[in-house]
């Protein structure tokens, strides 16, 4: 079922702010976008499965009526005292029965907003999944060493029709649950460092067996010492970002699933699991010194460009029209 995409921004009329960067402010932004709405913006249609407001803990569930898996993502104050510029932890699960009772959980990650630095946020999503980024509004597309955390939470677009474990949450750094660093600008690893990036996913039949899936793409621009063009360049070609059990691509995995079936042919732990909804890499990099944000049309569809780092240009795009087509 294809779903329309909605873009929520810090500068929308009636949008909630993050002036102090507290966990409660970040959770409030997520709740407004996903569940309650604000100003003239309707929410995405997610629901609150459980909430403990005094301790800043909340679990969001995607919309089953719109094809969602019913998977959940928990956001919570990492320290418990709602500090200024405090870390917000988050973790996915295939289901839950209470605020602390999550089943088939993903790896725990963190995000944050820093007071007097991060004044902007953007949430791009559907009833099944969303991207959420925090950054400085007066910024160029090249982030340099600024911290601009971006995460995805929701259902992947699986190639297995009966996949019972499609819900994930994370960013480009799967091995860090305690800090946010400058490389975390948003899925740059879809084009670089593939063997350290992706999601741990459970078997398609819902069994507790799990394995690491890696980001992969046809266009692996990577980081380079050569500066990318600074001007306005429309992408010449776009490639979906896939999830595969091998960092070298789905055809390179010689492993087997729990039944001894080759992952290349497996229906429970396939070497190619599916796609990250709406996420693409482009064959060329550009927009180093352009003002953020950049939105461009390609082949009749609109795309939001994720910021890059280290003067290497930007090449990761989010479709802002339609996902799960």
N, C-alpha and C positions, 0 to 999 in steps of 0.2 A: 504494500500500500504506500504510494508516494504521499509525502507530507509537505505542506508549505513551511517555509522557514520564516521566522520572525527575528528581527534584530532589535535588541534593547540596548540603550546607551545612557551613559551618565548625564548627557545633555538633553535628553527628552524632557518635555514638560512634565513636572510632577515626579521625576525619577528620584529615587532615594540616593543619598550621598554616602561617602566614606571619609568624612573629614578627619577622623582620628585613627582610622585604620584598625578599629577594634574588631574582634571576631563577631560580636553581635551586629555590627554594621554590615559586614560581609554577608552574614546569614540573612539579614533583613533584605539585602539586594536580591539574593537568590530566591527568597520566599516571594518577593513581589513579582519577579519575572516568571517564576515557575507556577505559582499557586494563586496569588491574589490579584496581580495586575497593578497598574498605577496610571494616573492621568487618563489619557485616552487609550492606553495600551492594555489589551486583554492578556491574561496569563497564557502560558503554553499548555496548560491542562494537566500538569502534574498534581499530585496530592501529597499531603503530609501524612506519612504512615505513623510516625511517633515523634513527639517533641518533648524536651525538658528545657523550657525557656530559661529558668533561673540559672542553669549551668551551661546555657548556649549549646545545646545538642539538638539536632534535628535530622530526621530521615525523610528524604523525598523519594516518591515512587512514580515511575512513568505511567503513561495512560494506556491501559490494556484495550480500551475501546477504540483506540487509534492504531492498533497493531503492536502496542508495546508489550514487552515480555513480563512486565510487573516487577522487574528488577529495581533495586534501591541503591541509593548512595547516601551515606551518613556524613554530615559536616559537624564538627565539634571544636570547641575552644581547646587548643592543645595544652594550655596551662590551667584552665579552669577559673581564671580570675578576670577575664575580659580585658587584657592589657592594651594600651595604645600600641599600634603597629604589631599586634600579636599574631602568632601563627594560628592558622585554621587547618586542622587535620581533616582528611576526608578518606572514605573507603567505600568501595562498592560491595554489593552482595546480591546473590540471586533471589534472596527472600529474607524476611525478618519477622520476628514475633514480639519484639520489644525493643526499647531504645538501645539495649546492650546485647540483644540476641539476634545476631546476623548469621546467615547460613551461606556456605560456599563463598567466602569473602575474597576480595582481591587484596593487593598490596596497599598499605597505608601510605598516603602522600600528604604534602602540606602546601598551602598557598598563603599569601599574606598581602596586606596593603601597608605601606610605610607612610606615616603622617608627614606632611609637608613635601612629599615626593609623588606619591600616587594619589591623584585626584580624579582619575577616570577609570571606568570599567565598561566592558561590553559583554553582553551575553547573546549568542547566536544559537538558535535552537528550534526544536520541534517538540511534539508531544512524546517523542521517544528518546531524544538525546540532545545534548547542548555542549557548546564551547563557552568557557568563561575566562576572560582575561582582565588583568588589572595593570594599569600603567599610568604614565604621566600624559596629560592632554597636550601640552605644548612640546611635542616630540617629533623628531624626524623618523623616517621608516627604519633607518639604521639605529639600533638600540645601543650600540657600543657595549658598555658594561653595565647598563641599567638593568635592574631587576624588573622583569615584566612577565610574571607567572601566568601561564595559560594551561587550562585543563580541559579534558573531554570527559563527560559522564553520560552514559546511556547505552543503548543497544548498538552493536556493530551491525553492518549489513552483511549477514552471513550467507554463504553459498549453499548451506545445508538448510533446507526448508524446515526441518523439524528440530533445529538447534535449540536446546533447552538452557543454554548457558551463554547468552549473547551479551549480557550486561557487564560493562566494564567501567572503570574510572581511573584516570591517570594523566600523566603528561609525558614529556620526552625523557625523563630520568626515573626509571623504575627502581633504582637502588638507593633512594634517598627519602627518608620519611621524617627528617628532623630539620631540614634547612631548605632555603630557596636561594639559588645562585644565579649568576648572570646568564648562564647558558639556557635557562628556562624561560625563553621568550615565546615558545610555542611550537612544538613539533618540528623544529629544525632537523631533528634526527630522522625524520622521514626521508631526508636526503643525505644523511651522514651518520656514522657511528651506529649502524643498524644492529650490531651485535649486543648493544647495551640498552636497547630501547624497545618498548612495546608493552604488552599486558600479559599477565599470567591468566590463562583461561582454563575452565573446567571442561571435561569431555562433553560432547554435543548431546549425549543422552542423559546428562545431569549427574553422572557419577562423579565422586569426589576426586578422581584422578585429574591432575592438571598439568599443564606444561606452559613454557614460555612461548609467546608469539611475538614476532619482531615486525617492525615497520619495514616496508619495502616499496619501491617505486621504480618506474622505468627511467626516471631522471634523477640521478644521484649527484647533484651539483656539489655537495660537500663544502667544507670550508677551504678557502684558498687565500694565499698571500696577495693574489692579484685582485685589485679593486674592481668591482662590478660597475657597469654603466650607472651613472647617477640619474639619468633622465627617465622620461616616461616611456616605457616599452611594454606594449601589450604582449602577453604570452603567446609564443608561436605554437606551442602544443602543451596540453595538460595531460597528466597521468593520475589515475586514482592511486591512493595509498592503500596497499594491501597488508594483511596480517598473515605471516607465514611462520612455520615452525623452524625455519632455517634463516639465518641472517643473510645467506647468499641467494635466497629465493626458494619458492616451494619445491621446485624440481631437484634441489640439492640435498634434501633431507632423505637420508638412507635409514632412518629409524622406523620403529614399529609402534603401533598402539598397544593397549593393554591386552588385546586379543591376539597379538602377534601379526596383525595385518600391517603391511607397509603404509606409512602415513600418506604416501602419494595416492593410495586407493582407499584409505580409511574413511568411514562415515562417522566415527566418534572422535577422532583426533586428526583431522585432515591437515595435510601440509599447507594447503591454502584454506584459511578459515573464512575469509571474507574481506570486507573493505571498511575503513573508518568513514562513517557517513560524511559526505560533503567535502572531504579533504583531498586536495590535489597538489602535485608538484608541477612546476613548469619547466620547460626545456631551456629557458633563459632566466638570468637574474638581472635585477635592476632596482630602481627606486631608492637608491641609497639616501639621497638628500631630499626626497619628497616629504612633504608634511604628512603625518599620520592623521587619519587613516586614509588608505588608498582602496578604492573600489573600482573595478574595471569590468567591462562586458567582454565576453569571449564566446563566440559561437551562439549568440542569442541568450546567454545566461550571465548573471552577475556574480562576481567573486570579490570577497574581502581578502586583502593581502595581509598575512601575518608578518610582523616585524622581524628583521634579521639582526645579526650581531657581527662584530669584528670586521666591518667594512667589506663584507662578502656579498652584499645584495640580498634580495628577498625573493623567494621562489615557492613559498607554501601558501596556498589559497584555500579559502572556504567558500563553497557555493552558498549564496544567500537567497536562492529562489526555491529549491526543492531537494529533498533527500529521500532515500529509500525508494527510488524510482525503479 
